[in-house]
Amino acid sequence: MSQTPAYSPPASLPTIAVLGCGWLGLPLARALVKAGYPVNGSTTTPGQLLTLRDAGIRPFLLRLSPRLSSIDADTLRVLLHDVEVLVLNIPPSRAAGSAEAYPALLELVVHAASLAGVRHILHVSSTGVYPDEPRIMHEADAQASANATTPMLRAEALFLGPAHTVVRLGGLLGPGRSAGRFLAGRHDLPQGDAPVNLIHLDDCVGLLQHIIAENSWGHTFNACAANHPTRREFYPLAASRLGLEPPTFLSESAGGKIIDSTLVRSITGYTFRHDDVLAALA
């Protein structure tokens, strides 16, 4: 009986590096490997190196900071060698210790990527860049610039231009992030009528992979489920699904922002799997 030869990815698929193989980065890296891409991945946890390797990801132990050690600088250089697309999935709280240091940290990575010849960077940002005002938020309502008032918008400015794309994810929902635990058992909470702006892990992974496959560069996108139930609708149901005490809200009717994700749908053609976040709780 002949043995099935080992699968080799087509030479036409670019090598991708995923910086930050955690809750989102690891499933994304696994999906990219399954699709045939060669993938390099970083983790700050030595015990995760075998997990990455067993998933077919070339693993690197890397601790990013605004002042890299010589070992980490060399690791970053090797990780980015021959990489065409870099997925930068490093939240401010995990990376720099201080939100104000976040732009400097990412600038260091961008510089290393430029020296390595990386063509495209897909930067994972957050809809937290928008003000907490009761209105619909489009991408133009938070402008990235080197002089922006918030560190996240100054960081996003590093990726302006035709070669890179920024994706502002809504609140994260999915395995390991049980929304029902966030407010369970709490009482008389404010902003009961404020809408929730969430995105499921399946759509985080699916959308980022779709952007890479479709070469959708040169954009800033909001990424969020299409429906926005109120906090008083969503969180009691989420808690009940886990068998926890549902939270209660004050009767006052304070609104909040709604994140619009029309642009990413129209430009990329991606179809969200979990546009109904209430149904996604099941």
Secondary structure, DSSP 8 states (H G I E B T S, - for coil): ----------TTS--EEEE--STTHHHHHHHHHHTT--EEEEES-GGGHHHHHHTT-EEEE----SS--HHHHHHHHHHHTT-SEEEE---HHHHTSSGGGHHHHHHHHHHHHHHHT--EEEEEEEGGGS---SSEE-GGGS---TT-SSHHHHHHGGG-STT-EEEEE-EEEBTTB-GGGTSTT--SBS-TTSB--EEEHHHHHHHHHHHHHTT--SEEEEE--S---BHHHHHHHHHHHTT-----B-S------EE--HHHHHHH----S---HHHHT-
